[in-house]
Amino acid sequence: MTQDKTAQESLHALRVTLRANQYILDILKRDMRQYGLSENEFTVLELLYNRGPQAIQKIGQRILIPNSSLTYVIDRLEAKELAKREKNPDDRRIIMASITHLGREKMEAAFASHTQCIAAIFANLTSQERQNYISLMKKVGFKAQEIVEENKVKQKK
């Protein structure tokens, strides 16, 4: 395959990925808004619901929200009484975020509908196609992550 053909196919793959990603995000944002939550609020609450209490520093790493935005998101979740901050009993320097009873109730009410929304996005794929999609997206994601890390190293030099 020529370099031009590789570049053209890569550019096409990127356009298709970004377009699909935008439509998917639009669908998910609309779904999350019906529960009175922003995308970031829903994502943090979902993490706390599924994984239990988390160190705030780790939340940002897990879901790729900058720490400055994460503080705001957790402030909003606390104001809505859906999450709370607590000191880690084992290391009081670490602040943990956890879901409240009200937050758990909201996620239980939202989760079945949200899962159906996600399933609808991928409904036109067979099980094997979904597995292939996951595998390919991971492969692309790992390569992109590798490039980002290489660029960080280059910038430090």
C-alpha positions as CSV (number, residue, x, y, z in Angstrom):
1,M,0.0,0.0,0.0
2,T,1.4,3.4,-0.9
3,Q,2.0,6.1,1.7
4,D,-0.7,8.3,0.0
5,K,-3.3,5.5,0.2
6,T,-2.4,4.9,3.8
7,A,-2.7,8.6,4.6
8,Q,-6.0,8.8,2.7
9,E,-7.5,5.8,4.5
10,S,-6.2,7.1,7.9
11,L,-7.8,10.5,7.3
12,H,-11.1,8.8,6.3
13,A,-11.0,6.6,9.3
14,L,-10.4,9.6,11.5
15,R,-13.3,11.5,10.0
16,V,-15.7,8.6,10.4
17,T,-14.6,8.1,14.0
18,L,-15.0,11.7,14.9
19,R,-18.4,12.0,13.2
20,A,-19.7,8.8,14.9
21,N,-18.2,10.0,18.2
22,Q,-20.1,13.3,17.9
23,Y,-23.4,11.6,17.2
24,I,-22.8,9.2,20.1
25,L,-22.0,12.0,22.5
26,D,-25.1,14.0,21.4
27,I,-27.3,10.9,22.2
28,L,-25.6,10.3,25.5
29,K,-25.7,14.0,26.6
30,R,-29.4,14.2,25.8
31,D,-30.0,11.0,27.8
32,M,-28.0,12.3,30.8
33,R,-29.8,15.7,30.7
34,Q,-33.1,14.0,31.4
35,Y,-31.7,13.1,34.8
36,G,-30.6,16.7,35.5
37,L,-26.9,15.9,35.1
38,S,-24.2,17.1,32.9
39,E,-22.0,14.7,31.0
40,N,-19.2,15.0,33.5
41,E,-21.6,14.8,36.5
42,F,-23.1,11.6,35.2
43,T,-19.7,10.1,34.4
44,V,-18.4,10.8,37.9
45,L,-21.6,9.6,39.6
46,E,-21.6,6.4,37.4
47,L,-18.0,5.7,38.5
48,L,-18.8,6.1,42.2
49,Y,-22.0,4.0,41.7
50,N,-20.1,1.2,40.0
51,R,-16.7,1.3,41.8
52,G,-17.5,2.7,45.2
53,P,-15.7,5.6,47.0
54,Q,-12.7,6.9,45.0
55,A,-9.8,9.2,45.8
56,I,-10.6,12.4,44.0
57,Q,-7.1,12.4,42.3
58,K,-7.8,9.0,40.9
59,I,-11.3,10.0,39.5
60,G,-9.7,12.5,37.1
61,Q,-7.2,9.9,35.9
62,R,-9.9,7.3,35.4
63,I,-12.4,9.4,33.4
64,L,-10.1,12.0,31.9
65,I,-11.5,15.1,33.5
66,P,-8.9,17.8,34.5
67,N,-8.6,18.3,38.3
68,S,-9.8,21.9,37.9
69,S,-13.0,20.7,36.3
70,L,-13.4,17.7,38.6
71,T,-13.5,20.0,41.6
72,Y,-16.4,21.9,40.1
73,V,-18.2,18.7,39.1
74,I,-17.9,17.3,42.6
75,D,-19.0,20.6,44.1
76,R,-22.1,20.4,41.9
77,L,-22.8,16.8,42.8
78,E,-22.5,17.7,46.5
79,A,-24.8,20.7,46.0
80,K,-27.4,18.3,44.5
81,E,-26.7,15.9,47.5
82,L,-25.7,13.1,45.1
83,A,-22.1,12.8,46.2
84,K,-20.0,13.7,49.2
85,R,-16.3,14.3,50.1
86,E,-14.7,12.5,53.0
87,K,-11.2,12.1,54.3
88,N,-9.7,8.7,53.8
89,P,-9.7,6.9,57.2
90,D,-6.4,5.2,56.3
91,D,-4.7,8.4,55.1
92,R,-6.4,11.7,56.1
93,R,-4.4,13.6,53.5
94,I,-6.4,11.9,50.8
95,I,-9.9,13.2,50.0
96,M,-12.4,10.5,48.9
97,A,-15.6,11.1,46.9
98,S,-18.5,8.7,47.4
99,I,-22.1,8.4,46.2
100,T,-24.9,9.4,48.6
101,H,-28.1,7.5,49.1
102,L,-29.9,10.0,46.9
103,G,-27.2,9.6,44.3
104,R,-27.5,5.8,44.4
105,E,-31.3,6.1,43.9
106,K,-30.8,8.5,40.9
107,M,-28.3,6.1,39.3
108,E,-30.6,3.1,39.9
109,A,-33.4,5.0,38.2
110,A,-31.2,6.1,35.3
111,F,-29.1,3.1,34.7
112,A,-31.6,0.8,33.0
113,S,-32.6,3.5,30.6
114,H,-29.1,4.7,30.0
115,T,-27.9,1.1,29.3
116,Q,-30.8,0.7,26.8
117,C,-29.7,4.0,25.1
118,I,-26.1,2.7,24.8
119,A,-27.4,-0.7,23.5
120,A,-29.5,1.1,20.8
121,I,-26.4,2.9,19.5
122,F,-24.7,-0.5,18.8
123,A,-27.9,-2.4,17.9
124,N,-27.0,-2.7,14.2
125,L,-23.8,-4.6,15.0
126,T,-23.6,-8.3,15.6
127,S,-22.0,-9.6,18.8
128,Q,-18.8,-10.4,16.8
129,E,-18.8,-6.9,15.2
130,R,-19.1,-5.3,18.6
131,Q,-16.1,-7.4,19.8
132,N,-14.1,-6.4,16.7
133,Y,-15.1,-2.8,17.2
134,I,-13.9,-2.9,20.8
135,S,-10.6,-4.5,19.8
136,L,-9.9,-2.1,17.0
137,M,-10.8,1.0,19.1
138,K,-8.5,-0.2,21.9
139,K,-5.7,-0.7,19.4
140,V,-6.1,2.8,18.0
141,G,-6.5,4.2,21.5
142,F,-3.3,2.5,22.7
143,K,-1.4,3.8,19.7
144,A,-2.7,7.4,20.3
145,Q,-1.8,7.1,24.0
146,E,1.7,6.0,23.0
147,I,2.1,9.0,20.7
148,V,0.9,11.4,23.4
149,E,3.4,9.9,25.9
150,E,6.2,10.1,23.4
151,N,5.4,13.8,22.8
152,K,5.4,14.5,26.6
153,V,8.9,13.0,26.8
154,K,10.1,15.0,23.8
155,Q,8.7,18.2,25.3
156,K,10.6,17.6,28.6
157,K,13.9,17.5,26.8
